[in-house]
Amino acid sequence: MQYPIGPCSSRARVFIETTEGEPTKPPDPEDKRRFKYPFDQLEIGQAFPVSFGDSLDTSLRTAATSAGKKLKKKFTVIKHKQYNVYEVARIG
């Protein structure tokens, strides 16, 4: 399944950590890590939606935490009940 990547919502934006002056490391093309979700493709301030039917809340949060540890990045998962989607945003 494809998950479109776009700018994060204002609810996610409040969690973004200031990283001014910190160099960002480009993705390593030799890195063969596989994720169900496109965690490795997100830049700070970007997000992707996951519909309620595609994943359980706890499974998605666990996947975000695990990917964050492996990639040395920070993610947040926000539940948008009115749209029936979770938003997974990179915040650091």
PDB file with one MODEL, atoms N, CA, C and O in Angstrom:
MODEL        1
ATOM      1  N   MET A   1       0.831  -1.177   0.000  1.00  0.00           N
ATOM      2  CA  MET A   1       0.000   0.000   0.000  1.00  0.00           C
ATOM      3  C   MET A   1       0.880   1.246   0.000  1.00  0.00           C
ATOM      4  O   MET A   1       1.900   1.285   0.688  1.00  0.00           O
ATOM      5  N   GLN A   2       0.505   2.231  -0.743  1.00  0.00           N
ATOM      6  CA  GLN A   2       1.227   3.499  -0.814  1.00  0.00           C
ATOM      7  C   GLN A   2       0.658   4.468   0.213  1.00  0.00           C
ATOM      8  O   GLN A   2      -0.557   4.561   0.384  1.00  0.00           O
ATOM      9  N   TYR A   3       1.531   5.178   0.886  1.00  0.00           N
ATOM     10  CA  TYR A   3       1.120   6.194   1.846  1.00  0.00           C
ATOM     11  C   TYR A   3       1.662   7.529   1.354  1.00  0.00           C
ATOM     12  O   TYR A   3       2.876   7.732   1.337  1.00  0.00           O
ATOM     13  N   PRO A   4       0.766   8.459   0.945  1.00  0.00           N
ATOM     14  CA  PRO A   4       1.240   9.742   0.423  1.00  0.00           C
ATOM     15  C   PRO A   4       1.894  10.590   1.510  1.00  0.00           C
ATOM     16  O   PRO A   4       1.396  10.663   2.633  1.00  0.00           O
ATOM     17  N   ILE A   5       3.000  11.221   1.173  1.00  0.00           N
ATOM     18  CA  ILE A   5       3.722  12.067   2.114  1.00  0.00           C
ATOM     19  C   ILE A   5       3.417  13.518   1.799  1.00  0.00           C
ATOM     20  O   ILE A   5       3.452  13.938   0.642  1.00  0.00           O
ATOM     21  N   GLY A   6       3.118  14.276   2.836  1.00  0.00           N
ATOM     22  CA  GLY A   6       2.822  15.696   2.666  1.00  0.00           C
ATOM     23  C   GLY A   6       3.171  16.455   3.928  1.00  0.00           C
ATOM     24  O   GLY A   6       3.728  15.879   4.862  1.00  0.00           O
ATOM     25  N   PRO A   7       2.852  17.744   3.970  1.00  0.00           N
ATOM     26  CA  PRO A   7       3.146  18.525   5.173  1.00  0.00           C
ATOM     27  C   PRO A   7       2.305  18.046   6.355  1.00  0.00           C
ATOM     28  O   PRO A   7       1.176  17.590   6.179  1.00  0.00           O
ATOM     29  N   CYS A   8       2.862  18.154   7.547  1.00  0.00           N
ATOM     30  CA  CYS A   8       2.132  17.712   8.733  1.00  0.00           C
ATOM     31  C   CYS A   8       1.088  18.753   9.127  1.00  0.00           C
ATOM     32  O   CYS A   8       1.132  19.900   8.682  1.00  0.00           O
ATOM     33  N   SER A   9       0.157  18.333   9.961  1.00  0.00           N
ATOM     34  CA  SER A   9      -0.905  19.218  10.418  1.00  0.00           C
ATOM     35  C   SER A   9      -0.390  20.184  11.480  1.00  0.00           C
ATOM     36  O   SER A   9       0.715  20.026  11.999  1.00  0.00           O
ATOM     37  N   SER A  10      -1.190  21.163  11.786  1.00  0.00           N
ATOM     38  CA  SER A  10      -0.811  22.115  12.832  1.00  0.00           C
ATOM     39  C   SER A  10      -0.732  21.434  14.194  1.00  0.00           C
ATOM     40  O   SER A  10       0.039  21.859  15.054  1.00  0.00           O
ATOM     41  N   ARG A  11      -1.523  20.380  14.398  1.00  0.00           N
ATOM     42  CA  ARG A  11      -1.462  19.629  15.660  1.00  0.00           C
ATOM     43  C   ARG A  11      -0.123  18.935  15.813  1.00  0.00           C
ATOM     44  O   ARG A  11       0.395  18.837  16.925  1.00  0.00           O
ATOM     45  N   ALA A  12       0.448  18.450  14.719  1.00  0.00           N
ATOM     46  CA  ALA A  12       1.753  17.781  14.771  1.00  0.00           C
ATOM     47  C   ALA A  12       2.887  18.801  14.821  1.00  0.00           C
ATOM     48  O   ALA A  12       3.928  18.550  15.428  1.00  0.00           O
ATOM     49  N   ARG A  13       2.682  19.951  14.180  1.00  0.00           N
ATOM     50  CA  ARG A  13       3.736  20.954  14.083  1.00  0.00           C
ATOM     51  C   ARG A  13       4.186  21.461  15.456  1.00  0.00           C
ATOM     52  O   ARG A  13       5.343  21.853  15.610  1.00  0.00           O
ATOM     53  N   VAL A  14       3.301  21.463  16.452  1.00  0.00           N
ATOM     54  CA  VAL A  14       3.689  21.954  17.782  1.00  0.00           C
ATOM     55  C   VAL A  14       4.718  21.045  18.450  1.00  0.00           C
ATOM     56  O   VAL A  14       5.387  21.472  19.391  1.00  0.00           O
ATOM     57  N   PHE A  15       4.861  19.806  17.988  1.00  0.00           N
ATOM     58  CA  PHE A  15       5.809  18.864  18.573  1.00  0.00           C
ATOM     59  C   PHE A  15       7.191  18.907  17.924  1.00  0.00           C
ATOM     60  O   PHE A  15       8.129  18.287  18.425  1.00  0.00           O
ATOM     61  N   ILE A  16       7.321  19.627  16.823  1.00  0.00           N
ATOM     62  CA  ILE A  16       8.589  19.647  16.092  1.00  0.00           C
ATOM     63  C   ILE A  16       9.666  20.294  16.944  1.00  0.00           C
ATOM     64  O   ILE A  16       9.480  21.368  17.515  1.00  0.00           O
ATOM     65  N   GLU A  17      10.791  19.612  17.012  1.00  0.00           N
ATOM     66  CA  GLU A  17      11.922  20.112  17.777  1.00  0.00           C
ATOM     67  C   GLU A  17      12.754  21.031  16.906  1.00  0.00           C
ATOM     68  O   GLU A  17      12.922  20.783  15.712  1.00  0.00           O
ATOM     69  N   THR A  18      13.263  22.069  17.489  1.00  0.00           N
ATOM     70  CA  THR A  18      14.122  22.996  16.754  1.00  0.00           C
ATOM     71  C   THR A  18      15.482  22.345  16.564  1.00  0.00           C
ATOM     72  O   THR A  18      16.123  21.920  17.526  1.00  0.00           O
ATOM     73  N   THR A  19      15.910  22.273  15.320  1.00  0.00           N
ATOM     74  CA  THR A  19      17.195  21.651  15.006  1.00  0.00           C
ATOM     75  C   THR A  19      18.055  22.594  14.181  1.00  0.00           C
ATOM     76  O   THR A  19      18.826  22.156  13.327  1.00  0.00           O
ATOM     77  N   GLU A  20      17.922  23.889  14.436  1.00  0.00           N
ATOM     78  CA  GLU A  20      18.709  24.858  13.681  1.00  0.00           C
ATOM     79  C   GLU A  20      20.195  24.605  13.896  1.00  0.00           C
ATOM     80  O   GLU A  20      20.649  24.397  15.021  1.00  0.00           O
ATOM     81  N   GLY A  21      20.933  24.625  12.812  1.00  0.00           N
ATOM     82  CA  GLY A  21      22.368  24.432  12.889  1.00  0.00           C
ATOM     83  C   GLY A  21      22.801  22.977  12.868  1.00  0.00           C
ATOM     84  O   GLY A  21      23.986  22.694  12.692  1.00  0.00           O
ATOM     85  N   GLU A  22      21.867  22.042  13.044  1.00  0.00           N
ATOM     86  CA  GLU A  22      22.219  20.626  13.000  1.00  0.00           C
ATOM     87  C   GLU A  22      22.177  20.153  11.549  1.00  0.00           C
ATOM     88  O   GLU A  22      21.160  20.328  10.878  1.00  0.00           O
ATOM     89  N   PRO A  23      23.252  19.562  11.056  1.00  0.00           N
ATOM     90  CA  PRO A  23      23.231  19.069   9.681  1.00  0.00           C
ATOM     91  C   PRO A  23      22.317  17.855   9.564  1.00  0.00           C
ATOM     92  O   PRO A  23      22.288  17.006  10.455  1.00  0.00           O
ATOM     93  N   THR A  24      21.584  17.776   8.482  1.00  0.00           N
ATOM     94  CA  THR A  24      20.736  16.610   8.250  1.00  0.00           C
ATOM     95  C   THR A  24      21.502  15.629   7.387  1.00  0.00           C
ATOM     96  O   THR A  24      22.151  16.012   6.413  1.00  0.00           O
ATOM     97  N   LYS A  25      21.423  14.387   7.745  1.00  0.00           N
ATOM     98  CA  LYS A  25      22.148  13.344   7.034  1.00  0.00           C
ATOM     99  C   LYS A  25      21.266  12.807   5.908  1.00  0.00           C
ATOM    100  O   LYS A  25      20.142  12.375   6.168  1.00  0.00           O
ATOM    101  N   PRO A  26      21.749  12.823   4.665  1.00  0.00           N
ATOM    102  CA  PRO A  26      20.940  12.283   3.577  1.00  0.00           C
ATOM    103  C   PRO A  26      20.811  10.768   3.721  1.00  0.00           C
ATOM    104  O   PRO A  26      21.684  10.124   4.302  1.00  0.00           O
ATOM    105  N   PRO A  27      19.718  10.190   3.190  1.00  0.00           N
ATOM    106  CA  PRO A  27      19.558   8.748   3.288  1.00  0.00           C
ATOM    107  C   PRO A  27      20.669   8.004   2.572  1.00  0.00           C
ATOM    108  O   PRO A  27      21.113   8.420   1.501  1.00  0.00           O
ATOM    109  N   ASP A  28      21.113   6.920   3.152  1.00  0.00           N
ATOM    110  CA  ASP A  28      22.168   6.093   2.571  1.00  0.00           C
ATOM    111  C   ASP A  28      21.539   5.132   1.566  1.00  0.00           C
ATOM    112  O   ASP A  28      20.706   4.313   1.951  1.00  0.00           O
ATOM    113  N   PRO A  29      21.920   5.212   0.275  1.00  0.00           N
ATOM    114  CA  PRO A  29      21.320   4.317  -0.721  1.00  0.00           C
ATOM    115  C   PRO A  29      21.658   2.845  -0.480  1.00  0.00           C
ATOM    116  O   PRO A  29      20.970   1.961  -0.989  1.00  0.00           O
ATOM    117  N   GLU A  30      22.707   2.580   0.291  1.00  0.00           N
ATOM    118  CA  GLU A  30      23.091   1.205   0.596  1.00  0.00           C
ATOM    119  C   GLU A  30      22.296   0.624   1.760  1.00  0.00           C
ATOM    120  O   GLU A  30      22.358  -0.578   2.017  1.00  0.00           O
ATOM    121  N   ASP A  31      21.558   1.463   2.456  1.00  0.00           N
ATOM    122  CA  ASP A  31      20.774   1.022   3.613  1.00  0.00           C
ATOM    123  C   ASP A  31      19.555   0.255   3.117  1.00  0.00           C
ATOM    124  O   ASP A  31      18.710   0.810   2.415  1.00  0.00           O
ATOM    125  N   LYS A  32      19.468  -0.997   3.475  1.00  0.00           N
ATOM    126  CA  LYS A  32      18.408  -1.869   2.965  1.00  0.00           C
ATOM    127  C   LYS A  32      17.270  -2.100   3.972  1.00  0.00           C
ATOM    128  O   LYS A  32      16.547  -3.091   3.868  1.00  0.00           O
ATOM    129  N   ARG A  33      17.112  -1.200   4.936  1.00  0.00           N
ATOM    130  CA  ARG A  33      16.034  -1.366   5.912  1.00  0.00           C
ATOM    131  C   ARG A  33      14.689  -1.306   5.211  1.00  0.00           C
ATOM    132  O   ARG A  33      14.479  -0.511   4.294  1.00  0.00           O
ATOM    133  N   ARG A  34      13.800  -2.149   5.655  1.00  0.00           N
ATOM    134  CA  ARG A  34      12.460  -2.191   5.085  1.00  0.00           C
ATOM    135  C   ARG A  34      11.464  -1.841   6.180  1.00  0.00           C
ATOM    136  O   ARG A  34      11.499  -2.395   7.279  1.00  0.00           O
ATOM    137  N   PHE A  35      10.588  -0.921   5.858  1.00  0.00           N
ATOM    138  CA  PHE A  35       9.526  -0.540   6.773  1.00  0.00           C
ATOM    139  C   PHE A  35       8.197  -0.686   6.050  1.00  0.00           C
ATOM    140  O   PHE A  35       8.108  -0.484   4.839  1.00  0.00           O
ATOM    141  N   LYS A  36       7.175  -1.036   6.802  1.00  0.00           N
ATOM    142  CA  LYS A  36       5.837  -1.101   6.223  1.00  0.00           C
ATOM    143  C   LYS A  36       5.376   0.303   5.835  1.00  0.00           C
ATOM    144  O   LYS A  36       4.669   0.487   4.845  1.00  0.00           O
ATOM    145  N   TYR A  37       5.783   1.274   6.624  1.00  0.00           N
ATOM    146  CA  TYR A  37       5.404   2.668   6.407  1.00  0.00           C
ATOM    147  C   TYR A  37       6.646   3.460   5.998  1.00  0.00           C
ATOM    148  O   TYR A  37       7.762   3.050   6.317  1.00  0.00           O
ATOM    149  N   PRO A  38       6.479   4.584   5.300  1.00  0.00           N
ATOM    150  CA  PRO A  38       7.639   5.325   4.772  1.00  0.00           C
ATOM    151  C   PRO A  38       8.335   6.248   5.787  1.00  0.00           C
ATOM    152  O   PRO A  38       8.563   7.424   5.505  1.00  0.00           O
ATOM    153  N   PHE A  39       8.668   5.709   6.962  1.00  0.00           N
ATOM    154  CA  PHE A  39       9.341   6.513   7.986  1.00  0.00           C
ATOM    155  C   PHE A  39      10.657   7.093   7.469  1.00  0.00           C
ATOM    156  O   PHE A  39      10.981   8.250   7.741  1.00  0.00           O
ATOM    157  N   ASP A  40      11.407   6.294   6.730  1.00  0.00           N
ATOM    158  CA  ASP A  40      12.727   6.708   6.269  1.00  0.00           C
ATOM    159  C   ASP A  40      12.685   7.796   5.205  1.00  0.00           C
ATOM    160  O   ASP A  40      13.718   8.391   4.897  1.00  0.00           O
ATOM    161  N   GLN A  41      11.523   8.067   4.643  1.00  0.00           N
ATOM    162  CA  GLN A  41      11.394   9.072   3.594  1.00  0.00           C
ATOM    163  C   GLN A  41      10.948  10.432   4.122  1.00  0.00           C
ATOM    164  O   GLN A  41      10.965  11.414   3.380  1.00  0.00           O
ATOM    165  N   LEU A  42      10.552  10.504   5.386  1.00  0.00           N
ATOM    166  CA  LEU A  42      10.029  11.746   5.939  1.00  0.00           C
ATOM    167  C   LEU A  42      11.124  12.724   6.345  1.00  0.00           C
ATOM    168  O   LEU A  42      12.119  12.344   6.962  1.00  0.00           O
ATOM    169  N   GLU A  43      10.928  13.964   5.995  1.00  0.00           N
ATOM    170  CA  GLU A  43      11.751  15.059   6.480  1.00  0.00           C
ATOM    171  C   GLU A  43      11.001  15.684   7.662  1.00  0.00           C
ATOM    172  O   GLU A  43       9.804  15.448   7.827  1.00  0.00           O
ATOM    173  N   ILE A  44      11.686  16.466   8.471  1.00  0.00           N
ATOM    174  CA  ILE A  44      11.020  17.124   9.595  1.00  0.00           C
ATOM    175  C   ILE A  44       9.902  18.012   9.062  1.00  0.00           C
ATOM    176  O   ILE A  44      10.107  18.816   8.153  1.00  0.00           O
ATOM    177  N   GLY A  45       8.711  17.852   9.646  1.00  0.00           N
ATOM    178  CA  GLY A  45       7.542  18.622   9.217  1.00  0.00           C
ATOM    179  C   GLY A  45       6.682  17.915   8.194  1.00  0.00           C
ATOM    180  O   GLY A  45       5.648  18.447   7.791  1.00  0.00           O
ATOM    181  N   GLN A  46       7.080  16.729   7.763  1.00  0.00           N
ATOM    182  CA  GLN A  46       6.280  15.957   6.818  1.00  0.00           C
ATOM    183  C   GLN A  46       5.551  14.846   7.558  1.00  0.00           C
ATOM    184  O   GLN A  46       5.946  14.439   8.650  1.00  0.00           O
ATOM    185  N   ALA A  47       4.478  14.365   6.939  1.00  0.00           N
ATOM    186  CA  ALA A  47       3.653  13.329   7.570  1.00  0.00           C
ATOM    187  C   ALA A  47       3.000  12.471   6.499  1.00  0.00           C
ATOM    188  O   ALA A  47       2.998  12.812   5.316  1.00  0.00           O
ATOM    189  N   PHE A  48       2.447  11.350   6.941  1.00  0.00           N
ATOM    190  CA  PHE A  48       1.627  10.524   6.058  1.00  0.00           C
ATOM    191  C   PHE A  48       0.419  10.030   6.845  1.00  0.00           C
ATOM    192  O   PHE A  48       0.514   9.810   8.053  1.00  0.00           O
ATOM    193  N   PRO A  49      -0.729   9.852   6.161  1.00  0.00           N
ATOM    194  CA  PRO A  49      -1.934   9.369   6.832  1.00  0.00           C
ATOM    195  C   PRO A  49      -2.041   7.847   6.764  1.00  0.00           C
ATOM    196  O   PRO A  49      -1.597   7.220   5.802  1.00  0.00           O
ATOM    197  N   VAL A  50      -2.636   7.273   7.795  1.00  0.00           N
ATOM    198  CA  VAL A  50      -2.939   5.839   7.814  1.00  0.00           C
ATOM    199  C   VAL A  50      -4.384   5.728   8.281  1.00  0.00           C
ATOM    200  O   VAL A  50      -4.720   6.206   9.364  1.00  0.00           O
ATOM    201  N   SER A  51      -5.239   5.108   7.485  1.00  0.00           N
ATOM    202  CA  SER A  51      -6.651   5.012   7.859  1.00  0.00           C
ATOM    203  C   SER A  51      -6.827   4.060   9.040  1.00  0.00           C
ATOM    204  O   SER A  51      -6.024   3.148   9.240  1.00  0.00           O
ATOM    205  N   PHE A  52      -7.869   4.280   9.806  1.00  0.00           N
ATOM    206  CA  PHE A  52      -8.137   3.465  10.988  1.00  0.00           C
ATOM    207  C   PHE A  52      -8.187   1.976  10.654  1.00  0.00           C
ATOM    208  O   PHE A  52      -7.768   1.149  11.464  1.00  0.00           O
ATOM    209  N   GLY A  53      -8.690   1.625   9.477  1.00  0.00           N
ATOM    210  CA  GLY A  53      -8.804   0.221   9.090  1.00  0.00           C
ATOM    211  C   GLY A  53      -7.488  -0.439   8.724  1.00  0.00           C
ATOM    212  O   GLY A  53      -7.391  -1.666   8.732  1.00  0.00           O
ATOM    213  N   ASP A  54      -6.470   0.355   8.402  1.00  0.00           N
ATOM    214  CA  ASP A  54      -5.181  -0.201   7.972  1.00  0.00           C
ATOM    215  C   ASP A  54      -4.287  -0.623   9.122  1.00  0.00           C
ATOM    216  O   ASP A  54      -3.410  -1.468   8.943  1.00  0.00           O
ATOM    217  N   SER A  55      -4.493  -0.049  10.297  1.00  0.00           N
ATOM    218  CA  SER A  55      -3.594  -0.334  11.408  1.00  0.00           C
ATOM    219  C   SER A  55      -4.286  -0.056  12.738  1.00  0.00           C
ATOM    220  O   SER A  55      -5.179   0.786  12.828  1.00  0.00           O
ATOM    221  N   LEU A  56      -3.861  -0.773  13.754  1.00  0.00           N
ATOM    222  CA  LEU A  56      -4.318  -0.490  15.104  1.00  0.00           C
ATOM    223  C   LEU A  56      -3.471   0.631  15.686  1.00  0.00           C
ATOM    224  O   LEU A  56      -2.306   0.786  15.318  1.00  0.00           O
ATOM    225  N   ASP A  57      -4.033   1.388  16.566  1.00  0.00           N
ATOM    226  CA  ASP A  57      -3.343   2.511  17.203  1.00  0.00           C
ATOM    227  C   ASP A  57      -2.025   2.062  17.831  1.00  0.00           C
ATOM    228  O   ASP A  57      -0.983   2.670  17.589  1.00  0.00           O
ATOM    229  N   THR A  58      -2.066   1.007  18.631  1.00  0.00           N
ATOM    230  CA  THR A  58      -0.853   0.564  19.332  1.00  0.00           C
ATOM    231  C   THR A  58       0.193   0.017  18.359  1.00  0.00           C
ATOM    232  O   THR A  58       1.387   0.231  18.567  1.00  0.00           O
ATOM    233  N   SER A  59      -0.222  -0.675  17.315  1.00  0.00           N
ATOM    234  CA  SER A  59       0.724  -1.208  16.328  1.00  0.00           C
ATOM    235  C   SER A  59       1.438  -0.080  15.597  1.00  0.00           C
ATOM    236  O   SER A  59       2.645  -0.148  15.362  1.00  0.00           O
ATOM    237  N   LEU A  60       0.693   0.949  15.243  1.00  0.00           N
ATOM    238  CA  LEU A  60       1.281   2.073  14.530  1.00  0.00           C
ATOM    239  C   LEU A  60       2.242   2.845  15.434  1.00  0.00           C
ATOM    240  O   LEU A  60       3.313   3.257  14.988  1.00  0.00           O
ATOM    241  N   ARG A  61       1.871   3.039  16.686  1.00  0.00           N
ATOM    242  CA  ARG A  61       2.744   3.747  17.624  1.00  0.00           C
ATOM    243  C   ARG A  61       4.026   2.940  17.898  1.00  0.00           C
ATOM    244  O   ARG A  61       5.111   3.508  18.015  1.00  0.00           O
ATOM    245  N   THR A  62       3.887   1.627  17.996  1.00  0.00           N
ATOM    246  CA  THR A  62       5.054   0.763  18.193  1.00  0.00           C
ATOM    247  C   THR A  62       5.975   0.823  16.982  1.00  0.00           C
ATOM    248  O   THR A  62       7.195   0.897  17.128  1.00  0.00           O
ATOM    249  N   ALA A  63       5.388   0.793  15.781  1.00  0.00           N
ATOM    250  CA  ALA A  63       6.191   0.874  14.554  1.00  0.00           C
ATOM    251  C   ALA A  63       6.926   2.209  14.479  1.00  0.00           C
ATOM    252  O   ALA A  63       8.086   2.252  14.070  1.00  0.00           O
ATOM    253  N   ALA A  64       6.264   3.300  14.869  1.00  0.00           N
ATOM    254  CA  ALA A  64       6.894   4.629  14.842  1.00  0.00           C
ATOM    255  C   ALA A  64       8.045   4.710  15.843  1.00  0.00           C
ATOM    256  O   ALA A  64       9.091   5.287  15.546  1.00  0.00           O
ATOM    257  N   THR A  65       7.851   4.135  17.018  1.00  0.00           N
ATOM    258  CA  THR A  65       8.906   4.139  18.036  1.00  0.00           C
ATOM    259  C   THR A  65      10.102   3.314  17.570  1.00  0.00           C
ATOM    260  O   THR A  65      11.246   3.748  17.701  1.00  0.00           O
ATOM    261  N   SER A  66       9.843   2.133  17.030  1.00  0.00           N
ATOM    262  CA  SER A  66      10.925   1.259  16.551  1.00  0.00           C
ATOM    263  C   SER A  66      11.698   1.910  15.407  1.00  0.00           C
ATOM    264  O   SER A  66      12.929   1.884  15.388  1.00  0.00           O
ATOM    265  N   ALA A  67      10.972   2.493  14.454  1.00  0.00           N
ATOM    266  CA  ALA A  67      11.631   3.158  13.327  1.00  0.00           C
ATOM    267  C   ALA A  67      12.450   4.341  13.822  1.00  0.00           C
ATOM    268  O   ALA A  67      13.545   4.593  13.320  1.00  0.00           O
ATOM    269  N   GLY A  68      11.931   5.061  14.795  1.00  0.00           N
ATOM    270  CA  GLY A  68      12.654   6.198  15.346  1.00  0.00           C
ATOM    271  C   GLY A  68      13.972   5.797  15.972  1.00  0.00           C
ATOM    272  O   GLY A  68      14.976   6.491  15.814  1.00  0.00           O
ATOM    273  N   LYS A  69      13.974   4.683  16.679  1.00  0.00           N
ATOM    274  CA  LYS A  69      15.208   4.202  17.303  1.00  0.00           C
ATOM    275  C   LYS A  69      16.216   3.751  16.248  1.00  0.00           C
ATOM    276  O   LYS A  69      17.409   4.034  16.364  1.00  0.00           O
ATOM    277  N   LYS A  70      15.741   3.053  15.225  1.00  0.00           N
ATOM    278  CA  LYS A  70      16.637   2.564  14.178  1.00  0.00           C
ATOM    279  C   LYS A  70      17.201   3.696  13.329  1.00  0.00           C
ATOM    280  O   LYS A  70      18.370   3.672  12.944  1.00  0.00           O
ATOM    281  N   LEU A  71      16.361   4.687  13.040  1.00  0.00           N
ATOM    282  CA  LEU A  71      16.760   5.776  12.160  1.00  0.00           C
ATOM    283  C   LEU A  71      17.327   6.982  12.908  1.00  0.00           C
ATOM    284  O   LEU A  71      17.830   7.924  12.296  1.00  0.00           O
ATOM    285  N   LYS A  72      17.239   6.942  14.232  1.00  0.00           N
ATOM    286  CA  LYS A  72      17.664   8.082  15.068  1.00  0.00           C
ATOM    287  C   LYS A  72      16.902   9.349  14.696  1.00  0.00           C
ATOM    288  O   LYS A  72      17.480  10.421  14.522  1.00  0.00           O
ATOM    289  N   LYS A  73      15.584   9.189  14.581  1.00  0.00           N
ATOM    290  CA  LYS A  73      14.668  10.282  14.265  1.00  0.00           C
ATOM    291  C   LYS A  73      13.494  10.193  15.236  1.00  0.00           C
ATOM    292  O   LYS A  73      13.315   9.170  15.897  1.00  0.00           O
ATOM    293  N   LYS A  74      12.692  11.255  15.329  1.00  0.00           N
ATOM    294  CA  LYS A  74      11.534  11.243  16.214  1.00  0.00           C
ATOM    295  C   LYS A  74      10.260  11.405  15.404  1.00  0.00           C
ATOM    296  O   LYS A  74      10.187  12.207  14.473  1.00  0.00           O
ATOM    297  N   PHE A  75       9.248  10.613  15.789  1.00  0.00           N
ATOM    298  CA  PHE A  75       7.947  10.628  15.122  1.00  0.00           C
ATOM    299  C   PHE A  75       6.851  10.773  16.163  1.00  0.00           C
ATOM    300  O   PHE A  75       7.041  10.441  17.333  1.00  0.00           O
ATOM    301  N   THR A  76       5.708  11.270  15.727  1.00  0.00           N
ATOM    302  CA  THR A  76       4.527  11.299  16.577  1.00  0.00           C
ATOM    303  C   THR A  76       3.358  10.749  15.772  1.00  0.00           C
ATOM    304  O   THR A  76       3.309  10.886  14.550  1.00  0.00           O
ATOM    305  N   VAL A  77       2.418  10.124  16.477  1.00  0.00           N
ATOM    306  CA  VAL A  77       1.212   9.598  15.849  1.00  0.00           C
ATOM    307  C   VAL A  77       0.034  10.349  16.458  1.00  0.00           C
ATOM    308  O   VAL A  77      -0.157  10.340  17.674  1.00  0.00           O
ATOM    309  N   ILE A  78      -0.748  10.994  15.612  1.00  0.00           N
ATOM    310  CA  ILE A  78      -1.896  11.771  16.068  1.00  0.00           C
ATOM    311  C   ILE A  78      -3.159  11.179  15.458  1.00  0.00           C
ATOM    312  O   ILE A  78      -3.222  10.903  14.260  1.00  0.00           O
ATOM    313  N   LYS A  79      -4.157  10.992  16.305  1.00  0.00           N
ATOM    314  CA  LYS A  79      -5.429  10.417  15.875  1.00  0.00           C
ATOM    315  C   LYS A  79      -6.377  11.549  15.483  1.00  0.00           C
ATOM    316  O   LYS A  79      -6.673  12.427  16.293  1.00  0.00           O
ATOM    317  N   HIS A  80      -6.847  11.522  14.241  1.00  0.00           N
ATOM    318  CA  HIS A  80      -7.812  12.506  13.744  1.00  0.00           C
ATOM    319  C   HIS A  80      -9.153  11.777  13.571  1.00  0.00           C
ATOM    320  O   HIS A  80      -9.438  11.227  12.507  1.00  0.00           O
ATOM    321  N   LYS A  81      -9.965  11.783  14.627  1.00  0.00           N
ATOM    322  CA  LYS A  81     -11.239  11.048  14.601  1.00  0.00           C
ATOM    323  C   LYS A  81     -12.185  11.547  13.517  1.00  0.00           C
ATOM    324  O   LYS A  81     -12.893  10.756  12.893  1.00  0.00           O
ATOM    325  N   GLN A  82     -12.196  12.863  13.292  1.00  0.00           N
ATOM    326  CA  GLN A  82     -13.138  13.424  12.320  1.00  0.00           C
ATOM    327  C   GLN A  82     -12.862  12.942  10.898  1.00  0.00           C
ATOM    328  O   GLN A  82     -13.763  12.944  10.058  1.00  0.00           O
ATOM    329  N   TYR A  83     -11.614  12.525  10.618  1.00  0.00           N
ATOM    330  CA  TYR A  83     -11.250  12.032   9.285  1.00  0.00           C
ATOM    331  C   TYR A  83     -11.006  10.521   9.255  1.00  0.00           C
ATOM    332  O   TYR A  83     -10.746   9.957   8.192  1.00  0.00           O
ATOM    333  N   ASN A  84     -11.088   9.872  10.403  1.00  0.00           N
ATOM    334  CA  ASN A  84     -10.849   8.432  10.518  1.00  0.00           C
ATOM    335  C   ASN A  84      -9.448   8.039  10.047  1.00  0.00           C
ATOM    336  O   ASN A  84      -9.266   7.014   9.391  1.00  0.00           O
ATOM    337  N   VAL A  85      -8.464   8.870  10.393  1.00  0.00           N
ATOM    338  CA  VAL A  85      -7.077   8.564  10.038  1.00  0.00           C
ATOM    339  C   VAL A  85      -6.146   8.889  11.211  1.00  0.00           C
ATOM    340  O   VAL A  85      -6.451   9.713  12.073  1.00  0.00           O
ATOM    341  N   TYR A  86      -5.005   8.206  11.202  1.00  0.00           N
ATOM    342  CA  TYR A  86      -3.887   8.561  12.073  1.00  0.00           C
ATOM    343  C   TYR A  86      -2.927   9.357  11.202  1.00  0.00           C
ATOM    344  O   TYR A  86      -2.769   9.075  10.014  1.00  0.00           O
ATOM    345  N   GLU A  87      -2.302  10.335  11.795  1.00  0.00           N
ATOM    346  CA  GLU A  87      -1.267  11.081  11.111  1.00  0.00           C
ATOM    347  C   GLU A  87       0.060  10.710  11.741  1.00  0.00           C
ATOM    348  O   GLU A  87       0.221  10.829  12.955  1.00  0.00           O
ATOM    349  N   VAL A  88       1.007  10.265  10.944  1.00  0.00           N
ATOM    350  CA  VAL A  88       2.342   9.947  11.418  1.00  0.00           C
ATOM    351  C   VAL A  88       3.252  11.047  10.914  1.00  0.00           C
ATOM    352  O   VAL A  88       3.444  11.195   9.707  1.00  0.00           O
ATOM    353  N   ALA A  89       3.818  11.822  11.835  1.00  0.00           N
ATOM    354  CA  ALA A  89       4.631  12.985  11.464  1.00  0.00           C
ATOM    355  C   ALA A  89       6.030  12.851  12.033  1.00  0.00           C
ATOM    356  O   ALA A  89       6.220  12.323  13.129  1.00  0.00           O
ATOM    357  N   ARG A  90       7.007  13.334  11.280  1.00  0.00           N
ATOM    358  CA  ARG A  90       8.379  13.401  11.782  1.00  0.00           C
ATOM    359  C   ARG A  90       8.550  14.730  12.494  1.00  0.00           C
ATOM    360  O   ARG A  90       8.283  15.792  11.930  1.00  0.00           O
ATOM    361  N   ILE A  91       8.998  14.657  13.740  1.00  0.00           N
ATOM    362  CA  ILE A  91       9.113  15.872  14.555  1.00  0.00           C
ATOM    363  C   ILE A  91      10.545  16.153  14.991  1.00  0.00           C
ATOM    364  O   ILE A  91      10.795  17.173  15.633  1.00  0.00           O
ATOM    365  N   GLY A  92      11.467  15.299  14.668  1.00  0.00           N
ATOM    366  CA  GLY A  92      12.843  15.536  15.079  1.00  0.00           C
ATOM    367  C   GLY A  92      13.794  14.573  14.433  1.00  0.00           C
ATOM    368  O   GLY A  92      14.999  14.640  14.676  1.00  0.00           O
TER     369      GLY A  92
ENDMDL
END
